[in-house]
Amino acid sequence: MGKQMSAPAVPGSFLPDLGSTRSLVGAWAQLSVVQYFAAEAAVIEAWAAPAPYDRRTGFISDLGAINCAIYDGRDVCSPLHLLMNASFVVQGLGLLLGALLLGSAMLCIAARPGVRIQQGAAYRRSWSGAVGVRVLTGAAGTGTVIVGLVPEDLGSPWHFAGALMYFIGSALALLLLGFLWLPHTGLSWFLIACGTVCLAALTVGAVTRMDLPEPGTLERLMAYPLTVGFSVAGLLIASRVRRVRRAAARAADRTPAWDGKERM
């Protein structure tokens, strides 16, 4: 897959526009998913059930439950449920914006500055993989928005469906992106590891139906690697896009201003 990428300009090659505002906004949108950790910590601090909230045994969705009540045998009371649900929605919108704004050509080369893409069969395979990453990321973002808009205690199957969309879509997107980025950054292995951990935990959860001594730990093994993986990918893209934009700004500063007079 790395053979179709090369620095020298050759016939039939093109250089993705990495310095566009669209790319920068898309990268920061994807990086914004990291806000989830701050929101979760704040909501846990405000927990008002008789027993303190424990990340090892408490489900993430309990933090977004609207009512204080017994839910599936758990005593749930989350006064800051609006903050938690808003965080889910913001996280989902960040993923959706990243999927829409980060171009397939840029994803093919992990936003490496100065890399030209030679069009051909190898590039078409990479481009298909990048499109797959964007579709899966968009599905994951949509699922997270659904989770935030339909809390668990509303009794709607859409909450569970949204969670599955997020877990499965995100894990597959990170795995695909990791393999796509193997020729371009060592962080590709980290993304592959994040997706693998999530899928492994998701499989254990499906087999056991989350009937474990520490279901909260298992659920966080599904969720945390995804948030970290997407934020790391967004940070890498943002840093490379900013590097290109700074280089373009320096080049513009060095260019003499045209004085309007034609020189003989």
DRENGU-387669 format. One line per field, with one value per residue: x, y, z of N, C-alpha, C in turn. Coordinates in steps of 0.001 Angstrom, whole numbers, plus 500000, padded with zeros to 6 digits. Each point is the difference from the previous one (the first is absolute). Layout:
REM DRENGU-387669
n.x	c(X  ...) .
n.y	c(Y  ...) .
n.z	c(Z  ...) .
ca.x	c(X  ...) .
ca.y	c(Y  ...) .
ca.z	c(Z  ...) .
c.x	c(X  ...) .
c.y	c(Y  ...) .
c.z	c(Z  ...) .
END
This chain:
REM DRENGU-387669
n.x	c(500827  501214  499926  498722  500723  500290  501152  500794  499876  499016  500010  498811  500829  499592  499997  499507  498954  501156  500243  498972  499152  499452  501243  500311  498852  500153  501291  499718  499090  500868  500907  498905  500037  501213  499113  499738  501324  500074  499107  500557  501199  499519  499437  501088  500656  499042  500436  498686  500313  499321  500297  501273  500137  500062  501090  500355  498993  500174  498853  500598  499060  500367  501127  499376  499707  498792  499453  499789  500471  499370  501131  499297  499413  500263  500472  499232  500893  499812  500207  501203  498855  499552  500959  499669  498715  500247  500769  499042  499105  500743  500205  498718  499702  500929  499529  498763  500420  500689  498933  499318  500821  500382  500629  499512  500385  499588  498895  500078  500452  498981  499590  500803  500655  499724  499087  500455  498800  500581  499224  499280  500216  501266  499986  499409  500872  501028  499589  499767  501199  500461  499318  500477  501179  499754  499584  500974  500848  499401  500012  501270  500238  499312  500636  501101  499621  499677  501164  500494  499328  500389  499922  500760  499627  500105  500751  500739  499723  499680  499896  499527  499130  499817  499967  499260  499286  500059  499761  499101  499300  500173  499764  499057  499546  500277  499468  499024  499815  500143  499339  499121  500266  500051  499914  499146  499706  500858  499213  500245  501084  500080  499661  500838  500859  499659  499971  501156  500443  499454  500434  501163  499935  499699  500925  500832  499655  500124  501125  500415  499519  501246  499761  500708  500998  500681  498703  500161  500853  499181  498976  500793  500227  498691  499688  500790  500376  498696  499650  500882  499599  498743  500169  500700  499111  499038  500710  500253  498763  499504  500920  499704  498712  500191  500776  499095  499043  500804  500322  498703  499750  501015  499580  498776  500527  500642  498782  500817  499530  499019  500861  499488  501347  499804  500840  500883) .
n.y	c(498796  499910  499109  500287  500129  501189  500500  499447  501081  499224  499704  500577  500832  500077  501229  499249  500783  499938  501134  499335  501006  499404  499750  501261  500462  499179  500354  501293  499812  499248  500939  500706  498760  500512  500968  498817  499886  501277  499804  498840  500571  501052  499188  499275  501163  500210  498771  499727  498841  499158  499165  500293  500782  498792  500472  499209  500503  501299  499968  500253  499258  499417  500513  499491  499109  500268  498852  500349  498798  498874  499806  498941  500293  501088  500527  500664  500984  500628  500904  499674  499311  501258  500175  498827  500218  501236  499404  499082  500975  500735  498889  499709  501267  499856  498776  500486  501065  499187  499198  501130  500533  498880  500501  499192  500908  500921  499276  499895  501235  499910  500795  499121  501061  500524  499144  499581  499921  498869  500478  499006  498707  500219  501164  499375  499034  500861  500560  498767  499704  501148  499699  498766  500582  500803  498974  499204  501005  500248  498679  499978  501113  499469  498861  500761  500675  498830  499531  501170  499788  498722  500595  499215  500933  500389  498921  500791  499139  501254  500030  498769  500301  501188  499348  499055  500960  500573  498957  499443  501100  500431  498808  499769  501219  499814  498787  500408  501038  499162  499073  500971  500285  498700  500398  500646  499185  500072  501081  499495  499540  501239  500494  499132  500338  501277  499812  499347  500872  500966  499452  499804  501218  500462  499175  500330  501268  499686  499337  500912  500743  500364  498709  501013  499650  500355  500122  500892  499152  498981  500747  500335  498708  500081  500890  499866  498786  500022  500545  499233  498930  500411  500277  498873  499357  500615  499711  498792  499887  500472  499262  499030  500210  500207  498926  499456  500375  499639  498883  499896  500270  499204  499126  500263  499930  498936  499883  500633  501055  499814  500819  499175  500055  500008  499034  500855) .
n.z	c(500000  500522  498990  500231  501135  499507  500405  499056  499244  499670  498704  500092  500644  501255  500485  500990  500045  500656  499373  499547  500126  498953  499596  500300  499513  498956  500000  500213  499061  499323  500174  499709  499484  500208  499657  499459  500125  499627  499033  499699  500172  499346  499122  500020  500015  499112  499864  500029  499437  500775  499024  500295  498962  499485  499399  500995  500696  499867  499360  498859  499440  501157  499530  498953  500944  499527  500370  501242  499784  500262  499344  499595  501169  499272  501106  499133  500118  498852  500974  499555  499910  500089  500901  500569  499876  500463  500897  500147  500022  500819  500695  499877  500298  500947  500233  500002  500663  500813  500011  500175  500891  500585  498957  499078  499084  500878  500218  498679  500231  500841  499011  499403  500483  498814  500399  498832  499487  499652  499064  500444  499748  500390  499322  498982  500308  500072  498858  499569  500514  499455  498911  500142  500261  498980  499284  500436  499834  498837  499775  500424  499282  499009  500239  500127  498932  499464  500459  499568  498885  500141  501199  500768  500907  498743  500135  499237  499013  499690  501318  500077  499028  500592  501170  499417  499434  501199  500777  499228  499708  501242  500527  499097  500271  501291  499912  499223  500809  501024  499342  499772  501257  499846  498715  500802  500996  501009  500010  498789  500628  500480  498812  499454  500959  499803  498685  500163  500913  499263  498863  500637  500567  498799  499555  500993  499770  498706  500240  500863  498992  500171  500179  500500  500809  498886  499760  500963  500570  499739  500414  500983  500010  499861  500939  501058  499523  499778  501155  500616  499320  500030  501285  500125  499253  500682  501101  499505  499544  501147  500612  499138  500153  501292  499907  499206  500833  501000  499329  499698  501286  500376  499099  500444  501232  499482  499473  499132  500600  499140  499470  499084  500023  498735  500286  499453) .
ca.x	c(499173  500864  500674  499357  500275  501382  500177  500199  498843  500039  498749  498869  499969  499465  500350  498782  500039  499998  499958  498686  499263  499145  500785  500313  498760  499700  500927  499655  498706  500249  500733  499108  499329  500673  499248  499178  500601  499719  498574  499715  500524  499128  498711  500221  500144  498673  499143  499212  499418  500522  501352  500818  500162  501259  500240  500156  498699  498952  499948  500158  498677  499361  500315  499094  498603  499287  499297  500611  499165  500671  500001  500624  500616  501013  499456  500552  499580  501046  499481  500580  499775  499983  501390  500490  499346  500544  501341  499810  499606  501173  500932  499484  500117  501414  500305  499316  500725  501260  499719  499601  500982  501329  499915  500508  501393  500826  500053  500839  501417  500074  500302  501444  500294  500877  499894  499126  499346  499958  498717  500107  499236  500345  499328  498562  499741  500148  498883  498825  500158  499748  498552  499445  500250  499088  498635  499923  500075  498710  499019  500298  499561  498529  499623  500242  498959  498775  500158  499792  498623  499068  500602  499646  498784  498797  499492  499974  501077  500943  501196  500891  500425  500993  501247  500628  500525  501222  501079  500420  500479  501263  501064  500367  500611  501375  500788  500220  500880  501326  500641  500200  501090  501241  501207  500143  500207  500050  498765  499048  499893  499193  498604  499623  499849  498757  498878  500029  499554  498552  499305  500151  499108  498630  499720  499798  498718  498914  499952  499589  498860  500454  499761  501345  500180  500344  499548  500451  501366  499921  499444  501010  500966  499413  499814  501156  500966  499455  500150  501435  500470  499540  500624  501407  499994  499693  501155  501036  499605  500018  501386  500581  499329  500526  501358  499870  499492  501085  500974  499416  500012  501385  500312  499306  500697  501274  499729  499955  498707  499997  499805  499110  500753  500583  501425  500478) .
ca.y	c(501204  501160  500230  501005  501297  500401  501434  500701  500137  499135  500124  499270  500078  501255  500293  500424  501316  499771  501258  500635  500200  498824  498934  500374  499894  498576  499399  500446  499404  498633  500086  500487  498915  499774  500688  499011  499620  501064  499972  498820  500231  500965  499366  499028  500757  500465  498822  500193  498754  499649  499464  500771  499412  499288  499729  498553  499311  500854  500144  501375  500564  500401  501405  500817  499692  501223  499870  499276  498812  498708  499630  498671  499612  500970  501246  501015  501384  500831  501375  500671  499165  500846  500187  498748  499802  501012  499533  498965  500645  500734  498989  499494  501038  500094  498902  500262  501064  499425  499133  500819  501011  499437  499397  498637  500057  500353  498844  498970  500230  500469  501436  500237  501141  499822  498678  499935  498702  499528  499373  498668  498980  500033  501143  499752  499161  500850  500936  499245  499839  501291  500205  499118  500625  501136  499478  499378  501072  500679  499126  500045  501290  499980  499166  500721  501024  499302  499660  501209  500495  498982  499386  498595  499774  500245  498694  499887  499161  500831  500234  498849  499999  501063  499565  499021  500733  500687  499059  499219  500911  500616  498997  499649  501177  500126  498907  500275  501157  499571  499272  500950  500902  499276  500536  501440  500417  498934  500012  499062  498821  500386  499989  498592  499453  500550  499308  498590  499907  500223  498850  498877  500244  499907  498570  499451  500503  499312  498607  499950  500908  500966  499445  499842  500744  501388  500353  501348  499893  499448  501000  501036  499431  500219  501419  500879  499951  500660  501440  500319  499762  501064  501270  499934  500168  501398  500814  499809  500716  501436  500467  500004  501053  501278  500118  500422  501374  500889  500068  500826  501388  500481  500186  501211  501156  500191  500396  501464  500558  500574  501455  500514  500554  498970  500204  499806) .
ca.z	c(500000  500044  498734  499190  500568  499827  500113  498733  499125  498833  499247  500559  501460  500510  501391  500718  500627  501443  500743  499927  501255  500160  500628  501381  500780  500136  500956  501346  500356  500439  501268  501057  500717  501280  501054  500708  501281  500959  500316  500818  501348  500679  500274  501077  501249  500439  500192  501221  500491  501332  499873  499059  498664  499833  498588  499772  500000  499446  498548  499539  499717  501262  500236  499206  500340  500380  501278  501112  500210  499860  498588  499844  501260  500409  500543  499100  500225  499392  499869  498830  498818  498806  499584  499417  498706  499093  499621  498974  498743  499493  499520  498740  498983  499665  499081  498729  499303  499529  498853  498858  499601  499732  498683  499831  499553  501143  500887  499380  500304  501386  499943  499939  499130  498860  499372  498831  499824  498625  499735  499438  500713  501421  500607  500052  501183  501177  500008  500458  501443  500640  499955  501027  501303  500164  500169  501324  500996  499976  500662  501437  500506  500047  501140  501255  500112  500419  501421  500783  499870  500504  501186  500206  500781  499210  499595  498545  499439  499263  500816  499815  498601  499846  500635  499111  498846  500414  500310  498828  498963  500411  500037  498627  499386  500491  499426  498588  499917  500413  498897  498914  500359  500303  499354  500182  501387  500997  500780  499402  500872  501155  499563  499852  501351  500562  499390  500391  501398  500016  499430  500928  501136  499493  499835  501348  500479  499305  500451  501407  500171  501013  501332  500538  501253  499725  498649  499671  499472  498649  499097  499761  499057  498677  499671  500170  498892  498818  500203  499933  498641  499116  500372  499564  498546  499736  500386  498981  498789  500285  500079  498660  499237  500489  499479  498603  499980  500435  498907  498954  500472  499919  498584  499554  500569  499291  498625  499883  499588  498648  500150  498975  498888  499153  499806  498633) .
c.x	c(500863  500622  499366  500277  501473  500101  500182  498710  500193  498692  498891  499938  499383  500332  498747  500191  499867  499810  498654  499382  499110  500750  500279  498765  499634  500891  499658  498658  500204  500753  499080  499314  500619  499275  499155  500554  499743  498539  499672  500460  499099  498666  500134  500106  498650  499036  499299  499305  500587  501425  500798  500121  501395  500170  500111  498654  498887  500074  500117  498635  499254  500219  499086  498532  499309  499436  500834  499088  500869  499885  500786  500777  501062  499308  500666  499456  501130  499475  500539  499815  499969  501409  500524  499409  500467  501395  499916  499687  501183  501034  499555  500129  501452  500421  499359  500713  501332  499800  499679  501137  501382  499930  500633  501460  500933  500133  500902  501463  500199  500449  501500  500299  500933  499911  499014  499461  499966  498687  500204  499216  500276  499299  498499  499634  500091  498832  498728  500061  499707  498516  499313  500185  498999  498563  499831  500041  498693  498916  500208  499540  498492  499515  500182  498976  498688  500055  499725  498572  498967  500648  499440  498658  498732  499398  499939  501136  501027  501262  501016  500524  501067  501340  500737  500589  501322  501153  500511  500574  501348  501151  500461  500672  501453  500889  500349  500958  501422  500743  500292  501219  501333  501224  500341  500252  500019  498761  498955  499806  499181  498517  499491  499767  498698  498788  499909  499492  498489  499251  500082  499050  498540  499583  499731  498652  498824  499844  499440  498727  500249  499721  501346  500115  500285  499578  500439  501412  499979  499462  501009  501157  499466  500099  501275  501006  499497  500171  501453  500509  499596  500676  501464  500099  499713  501163  501113  499666  500075  501428  500635  499360  500527  501422  499977  499546  501074  501038  499486  500013  501401  500399  499343  500687  501292  499793  499908  498630  500121  499673  499132  500705  500661  501473  500395  501211) .
c.y	c(501257  500322  501104  501399  500345  501509  500689  500083  499121  500179  499160  500020  501326  500117  500457  501355  499828  501286  500687  500153  498802  498886  500301  499861  498531  499319  500397  499449  498577  499975  500362  498881  499771  500714  499036  499705  501063  499978  498817  500211  500951  499372  498986  500712  500433  498846  500064  498742  499662  499451  500829  499286  499396  499666  498502  499293  500821  500098  501474  500660  500403  501488  500934  499741  501241  499925  499274  498825  498754  499580  498708  499587  500955  501275  501155  501374  500924  501416  500737  499173  500831  500225  498746  499782  501025  499595  498915  500643  500743  499031  499466  501015  500197  498923  500229  501084  499493  499146  500810  500869  499449  499210  498632  500001  500322  498837  498911  500137  500515  501458  500280  501138  499615  498673  500063  498583  499663  499249  498656  499024  500046  501163  499765  499116  500841  500969  499312  499791  501284  500331  499131  500567  501124  499530  499408  501052  500774  499185  500015  501308  500082  499191  500718  501103  499369  499657  501225  500505  499038  499300  498609  499812  500412  498702  499796  499102  500814  500286  498876  499957  501061  499616  498987  500670  500671  499017  499291  500918  500602  499001  499640  501178  500148  498891  500293  501180  499627  499263  500929  500888  499302  500574  501434  500453  498789  499953  499042  498782  500307  499981  498572  499370  500493  499266  498553  499811  500161  498776  498789  500157  499873  498547  499339  500456  499307  498572  499906  500798  501000  499530  499619  500754  501487  500381  501398  499999  499503  501047  501097  499483  500070  501477  500830  499914  500713  501511  500420  499853  501117  501333  500030  500179  501450  500913  499894  500792  501507  500536  500067  501072  501366  500217  500494  501452  501001  500155  500883  501476  500583  500262  501266  501251  500301  500466  501518  500466  500637  501490  500599  500580  498904  500339  499658  499064) .
c.z	c(500000  498665  499185  500507  499770  500036  498653  499190  498771  499246  500629  501509  500431  501476  500724  500666  501514  500791  500003  501388  500288  500717  501458  500885  500217  501017  501434  500455  500509  501325  501160  500774  501371  501143  500824  501388  501067  500413  500907  501441  500783  500388  501132  501350  500557  500264  501352  500498  501377  499964  498998  498652  499893  498514  499711  499877  499357  498489  499624  499795  501267  500273  499225  500284  500554  501414  501038  500347  499974  498541  499825  501243  500494  500492  499263  500359  499542  499770  498767  498732  498715  499465  499325  498612  498972  499526  498935  498641  499380  499446  498634  498876  499584  499020  498633  499200  499467  498764  498755  499474  499679  498698  499914  499580  501159  500973  499435  500403  501422  500069  500022  499036  498851  499294  498848  499854  498519  499777  499304  500848  501497  500700  500115  501185  501273  500119  500479  501505  500743  499999  501050  501392  500245  500231  501396  501108  500061  500688  501509  500613  500114  501198  501322  500213  500476  501489  500872  499971  500577  501199  500278  500698  499266  499479  498500  499509  499238  500796  499804  498567  499756  500601  499133  498767  500349  500201  498746  498919  500342  499967  498589  499303  500439  499467  498543  499826  500396  498896  498826  500262  500278  499297  500405  501434  500929  500863  499440  500891  501238  499640  499841  501375  500637  499437  500428  501427  500076  499489  500921  501188  499576  499830  501351  500548  499348  500499  501418  500279  501121  501422  500603  501320  499774  498576  499580  499427  498561  499020  499705  499149  498572  499614  500052  498856  498752  500113  499878  498565  499051  500333  499583  498489  499630  500323  498970  498736  500223  500024  498618  499122  500416  499495  498558  499925  500439  498903  498867  500396  499931  498550  499463  500523  499252  498565  499906  499516  498626  500095  498913  498800  499211  499769  498570  500014) .
END
